[in-house]
Amino acid sequence: MKKILTISMILLLAAGFVWAAGEKEEAAAPAAAVAEEAFTVTEWEVPFLNCLTGPIASIGEYLQWGAERAAWEINQAGGINGVPVKVTGIDTAMSPETGTVEMAKLTETALVAMGPVPEPVIMAAMPIAVRSGLYSFTATTSFEYAEKFFPWSISWFSPTDEKLPPVVTAWAKKSPDIKNVVQFVENYGAWPGMAAAHVIGLEAAGVNVLDQIDVPSDAVAFGPLVVKALAENPDGIVFAANAEKVAKIILELQSRGWEDNSKLLVFSSADDGALYTTGGDNLNGVMIYNYVDPGLDTPRWQEFREAFKADHEGMEPFSLSPNYYDAVYMIKEAIENTGVTGDPSKLKEERILIRDYCNNVQNFQGLFFDWSNKDGVPLDKPLFLFQIENGQKVLVEKVIPSNK
Amino acid sequence: MSLPLYYYLAITSIYILMTWALYLPYRVAHLHFMVVANMAISGYFGGYAATQWGWPFGLALLVGIAIGAFISFLVSFGIGDAPTFAVVIVGFTFIYITKTAIENWDVIGGTMGMFGIPVVKNLLLYVYIFVLITGFFIYRFDNSRLGRAASAKFVDRDLATSFGVNTKYLGMFLQTWAGAIGGACGVFYAFLMNSLFPDFFTFHIIGTTMTMLFLGGYTTLWGPLLAAPILWGLPLILPTGVASWKQIIYGIILIVILLLRPEGAVTRKFLRKLQVKLKLVKMA
């Protein structure tokens, strides 16, 4: 037995050397041989590294729905250059390890990719995309994550410390009697950075930030946190935490006598179904900001909205649902305007064409508004300040941060 | 070698090592989840040393192993001979403390994470050499007096003590060794992913490695070698519609194995039978 084991180990070691001799960390070269005839693509496949199972599966489903809706619309209108487009959802289940292997697979054949979602998978998988020269639409993460992988990623948002302060300033100015504010902050991903940007906006409005109340990620009871906040005697409160936690904190505040909901501001990342289902009518009057205006009255948005509601038992679209819808349309525009053929022998060059086009797209017609990019960063996207009434967001003010 | 195969093999090796890091303390009935905290601490250390101090991978690995061993050694003074439940609680606590410390320490990236850890050529070779060396030493341990002492303690602590086994020192030794392996895994993981995020090192590693340990077999080192590539690789090759059911598939496999073979797929009895058959074949 010992001899067999020793020999096995030596053989394994030798095999290891052989593997190492042949191993590559870079992506394999495109597999197809050069065709003698002109290549004709039969389908544009756009892979989407998403979370279709696991803790954020519901969000993943909304994002997937948006992307597939765009593909359906494009195909109804004749496809991209007459060729149908297909969005393929690839489930990473929020596993960084699965994300790396799935991204590694994509680097061999994909013309362009969407995702990954969310940040842990972005961190694990995007370095592979960068090393392999695969452009991927990281359309639901903050600028601070996307910029680490430029130019092989694209940011759907401007730098946090430029885009957020104006909308928070606008909120503070709506209630001039707000002099002192506390902020509830959950320590996750880009949220502390967003909280810091809120402080910039508050200080610009002449408001004093009394304290930051840390919300533990595993908190289930919020009484002590609320007591601590109220002990500071704030005039207003800002929330940068998970949606369900924000709703529960607001309920706790109201149970302890907080009356003026207009002096409560919720950040965009908490604007999802859990906020409204947990908070219910107790959220009436609460202020919230986000990047899209669901009250927009355009045929395109109303069709999207009605189709979403039909497929989701009447639920309004989640605020990030349009992001990958717009991403698919941007890919369509890039392919049509750059002459991309989908020929595997030109994979490397055509990836760069799509990348450069999208990173500097001009006047892209998104679902909600038009915008332009410069080096992967949007220049003129607005933010919207709303007031919640009966589970709906009513537009209060549109704010356009300037970062040109 | 194709890139997907490279990452599949690399992550398999890390899961093999982490499962062995659980296997060793479990030889004395300790579920020593602190190895996940060791992985996080050494991983972040290795990443920071490489990005800020320009340390080469080898040096980061050696120091990462030493850090993992040292922290586990210190903690083992308290839990080297503790009941299993206490060891579990300490492990969970350390994971929480480590994650909180990482999230609140901006110098190592905080909640944003750490970016730009350099690529290491031949990382796959290095990690499999480490797997071979670790496997060799675990094999020697299992077939030594220490291994037999561990088995005695697993069955009955008092009986083992009556045979002269120093159960505390044995527990400390195994926990320290497991910490060293956990630390190595952290450094390998950091240089493989080239970035780190606090959520990389949480309870999902415990769930996955526990499944590998108990499905593969917790009485021999061969169980993880069999279970890791299969359990980790299975969802990657299944069709998307089936892969989304992987948690249910894992659960069913776990239940079936625990009912039919409670000690896991590869047991000592199975190995002895295999050994006998091989001898018969040799004699024939």
HADDOCK unambig.tbl for C-alpha pairs under 7 A between the chains (distance, minus, plus):
assign (segid A and resid 1 and name CA) (segid B and resid 275 and name CA) 6.72 0.50 0.50
assign (segid A and resid 13 and name CA) (segid B and resid 129 and name CA) 7.00 0.50 0.50
assign (segid A and resid 16 and name CA) (segid B and resid 125 and name CA) 5.89 0.50 0.50
assign (segid A and resid 17 and name CA) (segid B and resid 125 and name CA) 6.85 0.50 0.50
assign (segid A and resid 20 and name CA) (segid B and resid 122 and name CA) 5.98 0.50 0.50
assign (segid A and resid 20 and name CA) (segid B and resid 125 and name CA) 5.75 0.50 0.50
assign (segid A and resid 22 and name CA) (segid B and resid 1 and name CA) 5.98 0.50 0.50
assign (segid A and resid 23 and name CA) (segid B and resid 1 and name CA) 4.76 0.50 0.50
assign (segid A and resid 24 and name CA) (segid B and resid 1 and name CA) 5.97 0.50 0.50
assign (segid A and resid 25 and name CA) (segid B and resid 3 and name CA) 6.34 0.50 0.50
assign (segid A and resid 27 and name CA) (segid B and resid 3 and name CA) 5.91 0.50 0.50
assign (segid A and resid 28 and name CA) (segid B and resid 2 and name CA) 6.34 0.50 0.50
assign (segid A and resid 53 and name CA) (segid B and resid 244 and name CA) 6.29 0.50 0.50
assign (segid A and resid 97 and name CA) (segid B and resid 11 and name CA) 6.99 0.50 0.50
assign (segid A and resid 100 and name CA) (segid B and resid 7 and name CA) 6.93 0.50 0.50
assign (segid A and resid 101 and name CA) (segid B and resid 4 and name CA) 5.12 0.50 0.50
assign (segid A and resid 101 and name CA) (segid B and resid 7 and name CA) 5.76 0.50 0.50
assign (segid A and resid 101 and name CA) (segid B and resid 8 and name CA) 6.32 0.50 0.50
assign (segid A and resid 104 and name CA) (segid B and resid 3 and name CA) 5.45 0.50 0.50
assign (segid A and resid 104 and name CA) (segid B and resid 4 and name CA) 4.87 0.50 0.50
assign (segid A and resid 105 and name CA) (segid B and resid 4 and name CA) 5.32 0.50 0.50
assign (segid A and resid 120 and name CA) (segid B and resid 197 and name CA) 6.03 0.50 0.50
assign (segid A and resid 120 and name CA) (segid B and resid 199 and name CA) 6.61 0.50 0.50
assign (segid A and resid 120 and name CA) (segid B and resid 200 and name CA) 6.89 0.50 0.50
assign (segid A and resid 123 and name CA) (segid B and resid 195 and name CA) 5.90 0.50 0.50
assign (segid A and resid 123 and name CA) (segid B and resid 196 and name CA) 6.89 0.50 0.50
assign (segid A and resid 124 and name CA) (segid B and resid 193 and name CA) 5.23 0.50 0.50
assign (segid A and resid 124 and name CA) (segid B and resid 195 and name CA) 6.36 0.50 0.50
assign (segid A and resid 127 and name CA) (segid B and resid 194 and name CA) 6.82 0.50 0.50
assign (segid A and resid 187 and name CA) (segid B and resid 103 and name CA) 6.96 0.50 0.50
assign (segid A and resid 187 and name CA) (segid B and resid 111 and name CA) 6.48 0.50 0.50
assign (segid A and resid 188 and name CA) (segid B and resid 111 and name CA) 5.43 0.50 0.50
assign (segid A and resid 189 and name CA) (segid B and resid 111 and name CA) 4.73 0.50 0.50
assign (segid A and resid 189 and name CA) (segid B and resid 112 and name CA) 4.91 0.50 0.50
assign (segid A and resid 190 and name CA) (segid B and resid 111 and name CA) 6.97 0.50 0.50
assign (segid A and resid 190 and name CA) (segid B and resid 112 and name CA) 5.97 0.50 0.50
